[in-house]
Amino acid sequence: MRNLRAGAQEFGDVPDESELFFEELLGESELDAEFDAEDALSSELDWDRSVELVGTGAYSAFEDQEADLAHIAAYEVDDGADAVEGGAAEQARRTLFRMRVDGDRNGRIDSRPPPRRWTWGPRGRGAIILCNVDNDAPGTDPDNADTQVDQGNDPARDLAPLKIEPTPGSTVPSGTTLELTVSPAGSIRIFSSRQAGASQIIGPGTSTYRFPRLPTGARVLGMEATRFAGQNFDGLITITLRTRTPAGNAVRQVTQVRVAPWIMAHHYHTAQKVFVVDAGAFNQQFRTRLNQLVTAAGAQLVEHRETRDIWMQDVMQFGWTSMRRGFRVVFRSPQDRALKTFPPTLLGADFGYTHKGTPASDTTFDSHGNLECSPAVTVRGKRYPYGRIYYGPGDPVNEPMNQEVRDFLEAQLVQKPFTVDTNWLTVGHVDEVVTFVPARRTSASSPNNPHKMLIASPRLAYSMLSRLARSHPTAKIFTGRSIAGTSIEMSLQSFMQATDDINPELRANMQRGAVRHRPGPLRMFNRDCQRRLDQFKATMKRELGLRNSDIIEIPAIFMRGAATPTLADALIAGMVNMLVVNRHCIIPKPFGPVVNGVDKFEQDVERKLRRLGRTVRFLDCWDTYHVNLGEVHCATNTLRAPSAVRWWRWRP
């Protein structure tokens, strides 16, 4: 298994978002009918400046009627309160205080009453609050851990408004009480205002606030979430404003707010920074060449010093959260590994940090190389404009994926996760066998899926090798390559006869009795792997609405694992485990069959990806990452520009 471990480095400033690189790929007419192009796959924006997405500015007759109903529904007479002529509607008109929120989600406090229930879609209503996990003030804690509004908090970005004011024309009897209550407790902080230094009036440990002095004018409070939706919390918070007169008449005004989801980035978002571990001389040559390739692709390489854990992909995933403006959020894996201290160092102004699950060692399925997201897809008529998350669920008995992480992903709703079987792989990560690459629109593209899914294919590899072995039997494969100090270079003729104990580490374990295995043809083992991959592909096609023309097979050859021969490791470097940086694909050099100085596996992949408009570069990671059961994608992690999508206009 991989050696896992940690360190720290200052994150520094995030560069300006680079130019959107997929505008050529998606047309406005291709989006779901309820979205405009700005909503579903909008241009990227500078989240350091205000962004105004203008609403209609007027209500239809239907909306007027809906507003009247919402006005009545948002108020109710407490059980046991004296009856009032006209019932709840009359009582609502006579209420002494009222609350208002940004229920229309246009960046302004509504003039009409808030809805009792939060609803999705273009006509949906209900306020949004952020899980304010960035850090806009000096210190090491996220903003939502503080009981005061931090210096540097931008009210428009970080804190949602909640306005409490006397009802115009009302006369408040002496002795009237006004009380604010939230449920579930501990999920929200409400501050006395949205200005820096304002104190918490509701938060963890206090779910009710009684106003010591009744407001004589409008008071705009600030709201933030203390947690994302997740285990035992659906992200909805009920806010109740209760007014009680000395006569015992009580009116409750009720609304729901929703915590903005964490939205995971994918390969369609512009890459800005690529992170890699600086392990000293061990990977210096790799880092030098990687820096050249990343720079050429329009991104910046960031190196973090650490010698005990080289797998930057496995420790974190990047995403963002927003109500209309927002910030990036890094999500740390729940593993007790050396690199676990790195993601918190990224916490800063407009850059959040979160994690789920108690760290536990050696849980390979909890690595974030096993957590990926597709681009936007349409599945059986249902549009997923932010893509869908997929992962291997792990071994349900011996090594399941962390349940708290799974619950967290499910609860975000907008990227509806699904699982695919990776239990047949030693490392067990989805990024070993599949990835997505943006593609130019062609007649063969699915109407709403302008991308290609790349999947590992032993079937293709052996088909190519069979032809080459007949025409060039003495051509070499694995030129100059070794595993555990033993050369595996051989002719194609010899390779086609190879047995599945080709892994020198497996043979050594067999010889000393550490494992038991009866060797068979390597080709037969790869046929078994192909059956697994065909099942994997069928799941991806079903869950993502893909056609065969959306899928490109990439040559791959597997070998039996050294410690567990029933599981599979990559024999040639896994080319699917590539780094997608804008229009560039940085691919592990496979060391495949070489004929007349040309690696035929490289040639096959380069031809396919160049047709998609990609620039292809191969990077040698054999001695650093491949022999340790990883490749280029495993070694790196990519920070991408967020999108100004209005996720609330979508319907789960």
WOKA-V211587 format. One line per field, one symbol per residue. phi: phi as a letter, one per 40 degrees, with the letter a starting at -180 (. if undefined). A space follows every 10 residues. Layout:
phi->???
This chain:
phi->.ccbaaiaac cgcccccccd bbdccbcccc cdccbccccc bcccbcccbc bbbcccgabc cccccccccc ccccbacddg cccbdggccc ccccdcbbbb bcccgbgbcc ccccccbcbc gdccbhcbbc ccccbcbdhb ccdccccbcc dgccdccbbc cbcbaccdgc bcccgcbbbb bbaccgbabb bcabcdgccc bbadgabbbb ccbccbacbb cbbaccacdi dgacgcbcbb bbbbcdcgcb bbbbabbbcd ccbccacccc cbbbcaccbg cdbccccccc dccccccgbb cbbbcabbab cccccabbaa aabbbaacbc bcccbcbccc ccdcccdacf acaaabgcdb cfbccccccc bbbccdabbf gccbcbgbcb accgccccac cdcccccccc ccgcbecabb cbcccdcgbc ccbaabbdbc cbccccdbbc abccbcacdc dccccccccc caccccbgdg cabfgbcbca ccccccbccc bccdcccccc ccgcbbaccb cccccccccc cccccdcccc cccbgcbdcc bbcbdabbbc cccbccbbbc ccdccccbbc bfcbbbbdcc fccbbfgbcc cccccccccc ccgccbbbbc bdccbdcbga bccccbabcb ccbccccccc bd
